[in-house]
Amino acid sequence: MITQTLPNRRELLRAFNTRDGSYEGVFVTAVRTTGIFCRPTCPARRPKLENIEFFPTSRDALAAGYRPCKRCVPLTPVGRAPSWLAPLLDAVDREPARRWRDDDLRRLGLSPSRIARWFKAHHGVTFHAYSRLRRLGGALGRIQKGTHVTMAAGDVGYESLSAFNDAFLKFAGTSPIRASGRTVVHVTRVESPVGQLVLGATDTDLVLLEFVDRRMLPTQVARVAKALGCVFAPGETPLLKRVRTQLDEYFSGRRKNFDLPIAMTGTPFQTSVWKALLEIPSGATRSYKDVAEAIGRPEAVRAVARANGDNRMAIVIPCHRVIGADGKLVGYGGGLWRKQRLLDLERGVTSLAWEK
């Protein structure tokens, strides 16, 4: 039986003990003494290590006789906003320029502190910070289309132009007028079976898809910002929703190839490598030498490997399909266990075994 290679027990224990949110969707933890299984981020007290058992999915834990934790509710689909938050998210989509206050949240029957905790966990900022950044991103979009700065400030809830200018300077690093030529990259996080992903897209193109816990993420963000002269703002767009839908289809085995508009923010050589990666069929692999030959540069194997590692769109541009000449897995910024899991998924491998 073919099995997937996933993090070893030591890494799983580290992720569970530190409540590492990037492992949401990667595993659930079951406790033999209580008969309960939890998410990696469960706030409950940590059990003794010898009583912990790991499963790849809630279904596997249920099949082994465990019942779901009532605190972290592991049967709720990973990454889906809880039902209690739906009224607020719907209101934000209807009124993206609204300036929300705690009293507004309470009138919706919601706890401001509970909302702050959820947004901090899923977006890295509080709700008010998220809302403010989203308004400023919308303001930049209006200014780019010719709206006067004063009117744009009023449209997004700033009564004082100086307050708007100060906030905008912190957001974009420049004044509203000077930023009129800059692109807005809308950013959101999504959960997946291989951990949290951060998506970044303009109104027309996907420009970033990375693992949240990848060490090079800040570098990749800086490279995209330099290439596009853009600013980043949290938000949802039709394109980001389309990306999320296609990722869901990919991880469920219903999609082999992605159909998305992408902007490759690299050098001409990097772009040639990334285009060659898109030609590798799902379920297949190529060596770095194969890719070098495919772009007409057979002597540039090491340069191909560097370009492969600089790919800023994990999964969609399938750099995980490139392996060593000896067939071994090498060089994946998201971790070799992720590389193996993506390859197994594309080959239709469904049986899972945890590496001990």
N, C-alpha and C positions, 0 to 999 in steps of 0.2 A: 504494500500500500504506500502510495506517495504521500508525504506529509509536508506541511509548511513549516519553515523555520521561523520562529518568532523570538522575542527577547528571552534571554535565559532567566531563570528564577531570581537570580540576584537583581537583575534590572527590574523585573516585575515587582519585587518587594520594595525596591527603591521608589518606583513610581507610586505604589500604593501608600507607602509610609509618608511620602511627601505630598500626597494628594495631587499628583501631576496631571493637570487637565488635558495635556496633549495626548494622554493615553485613553481618553474617553472614546469608546467604540472599539478599542483594541482588545480589552479583556474585562472580565468581571471577577471579583474576588469572593470566594465562598469560605465560610467559617464553619469548620466541622462541629464545634461545640454548641453552636446556636442554630445551625441548619439554615442560615440566612446567607444570601449573596448580595453584593453591593457593587456600585460603580467605583472606579479608582479614586474619585473625588469625594466619596461619602464622608460627611463630617463626624460620623460615629467614632467612638473610641477604638483604637487599634488593638486587635487581638494578638495573642502570642503567635510567633512566626510558625511554630510547628503545627498550628491549627488551621493554617491558611492553605487553600487550594485554588488554583486559577483555571478559568474556563474562557474560551474565546468569545462566547456569546451567552446571552441570558437563556436561550433555548437549551444550550448544553448544560447549564447549571440546573435548570428546571428538570431536565431529563435525569440528572444525577440525584434528584430528590431534594434539592434546596428550594427555599421560598424567597421571594424578593423582599428586600429591605423596604420598610415603610418610610424611612427618612430620605433616602436618595432616589427611590422609585426607579430601579434599573430597567423596568419594562417600558418606560417612556422612551420613544425613539430618541437616540442621541442627537443633540443639537436643536431639537424642536423646542420652540418657546412653550412654556407651560400655559395651560388654558387661562390661568388667572392673569397672565400678562397680555393676553390677546387684545382686550379693549384698548390698552395704551398703544400697542404697536399699530393697531388699525388707525387710531387717532393721529399718530405721528405720520403715517403714510398719507392721511387725508390733509394734514396741515403741517408739512415739513418745515415751514418757516415760523411756526408758533414758538413762543418763548415760554416753556413750561416751568411752573413753580410747584413747590411741595403741596400747596393747597389744592392745585389742580389735580394732583395725583390722588389726594385723599378724597376729593369729590367723586373720583372714579372707584372709590372703595379700595384703594391700593396703599400699601405701606411704602413711603419713600425710601426707608432704609433697606427693605427687602428688594426693591427695584434696583437700588444702588449696588447691592451685593450681586444680583444676577448679571447686570451689565458689566460689572468689574470682572466677573468670572468668564463671560462670553465675549466681551469686546475689549477688555483691558482698561476700560475707563468707566466712570460712573455714568448714570443716565443723563445727568445735566451736562457733563462734559461731552458726551456723545451727541446730545441734541445741539449743543453750541457749535461743535465742529461741523455737524451736518448743515446747520444754518449758514455758517461761513462759507462752506463749499457751495451751497446754493447761491449765495451772494456773489461769489466769484463767477459762477455761470451766468448770472444776470448782467454783471459788468462786462463780461466778454461779449454779450449780445447787444451791448450799447446802452444799457440802463445806467443812468447817472449814479455816482457813488452815494449821494444823499438819499436818492430814492431806494437804492438797493439796501442801504442801512435800515431804512424804515420798513421795507418789505420783510426783513428777517427779525424784526422786533427790537431794534436799537433806537431808542429815542434820542440818544446823544451821538452825534457824528464822531466826536473825539473818542468816545468809548468804543465805537465800531472800528475806528482806525487802529486803536491800541490792540483790540482783540484780533483784528485781521493781520496786523504785523506779527503777532505771536504765531498765528496760524500759518501764514504764507511766507513769513520772513521778509516781507516787503510791503509797501503801501498798496491800497486797493487800486489806485490808478496805474502804478507800475506793474501790477500783477495782471492787468487786463489781457495780456497775451499768453498767460500760463494755462496749461491744461489741468483739469481736475481729474484725479484718479480716485474713484470711489472704492472704498475698501470694506470688506466684511470678512468674518471668520465663519467657517463651516466645520462640522464634525465629520469624520469619516472612519471607516474600519482600520485605517492606519494612522489615526490621530488627527489633531486639529490642523486645518489648512487655512491660510490667509489668501484671499482673492483680491486682486486689484484690477480695475477696468476703467477705461474712459467711457464715454457714451457710445463709442463705436468698436473698441477693441479690448480684448483681454491682454494685460501687460505683465501680470504677476500671479503666480500660483506656487506657493511655497509651504513647507511644513513650518508650523509656528515655532517649533523647538529647534529648528536648524540654526546652527551657530552663524552661518553666513547670511541669515535673513536681513539684518541691518545693512550689510554690504550690498545685497541685492536690491533693497529698497533705494539705497543711495544711487546705485547705478541706473535704475529706472528713472529716478528723479533727474539725474544729470542728463540722460539721453533725451528725455521728453520735456525738460524744463517745467515739470509739473509740481503740483501740491497734492497731498493725500488727505482725503476726508472720508469719514465713515458714512455709509449709506447703502441703500438698495437701489438697483436699477434693473430694467428689463433684461439687460445682458447678464448681470450677475445672477439673476434668477435662472436664466437659461443655462449658465455654467453649472449652477447647483443641480439642476434637473439632469443634465448630462452626466455629472459625476455620480449621482444616485443610480442612474441607469448603468453606468460602468461598473460600479461596485456590486450591483445586483446581478451582473452577468448578462444584461440585456443590451449592452453597447460595446462594440469593439473599437470603433474609431470616433473621434470627436469632430463635431461640425461647428466650429466656433471661429469667429474673426479674431486673429491674434496679431499683435505687433511685436516683432522680434527686435528688441532694443540692444543689439550687439554689433560687433564689428562685421565687416563683410565676410571674414573667415568664419567667425562664430555662426553667423546666419547660415552659411553654406552647410555647416555641420548640423545645425538644428533642423534644417530642411531635409537633410539626409536621414535624420532620426525619424522624421514623420513618415518616411518610406518603409520603415521596418514594420512588417505585419504584426498584428496582435498575436501573441502566442509564440513568436519567433525571437531569436536573439542574433546579434552580430558582434564581432570583435571590434576593437578600436581600429585594427588594421583594415577590416572590411569597410568601415566607415571612411577611413582615409582614402582607400581606393575608390570608393563611391563618389567622392568629391574631386577625384583626379589629383590627389596629393598623397600618393602612397608613402612618401618619406616623412609625412607629418603626423605620425602616430601619437607622439606625446602632445602635440598641439591639439589634436582631436580630443585627447583625454581631458585636457584643460578646458576646452570649449564645452565638452560634455558636462563637466562639473560646474560650469558657469551658467548652465541652463536655468532660466528664471521661471519656467513653467513646468513644474513637476507633473508627471502623469500625462498631461495633455501633449507635451512634447516628450516622447517616451525615452528619456535618457536611461531609464532603468533596464531597457532592452539591450544595452551594450555591456558585454562581459569580457573577461580576460581571454587571451588567445588559448589558454588551456581549459577554458570552459568554466572557470571559477568566478564567483562573484567578487568584483572589486570596485572600489571608488564610487560610493553613492552617498551624497551629502545627507540624506535622510536616514542613513543607517542601513546596513546590509540586510537586516531582518525585514525592513520595509521593501527593499528591492526584491527579496525572495518572495514576499507575500504578494506583491504586484504581479510578478511573473507566474506564480502559482494560480492566481486569480484568472489571468489571461489564458492559462492552459486548461482551465476548467477543474483544477484541483479543489476539492471540497473538504477532504478530510484534514483535520488539524491535530497537531501534536505540539505540546509545549516542550521546548528544549530545557532539559534539567541542568 
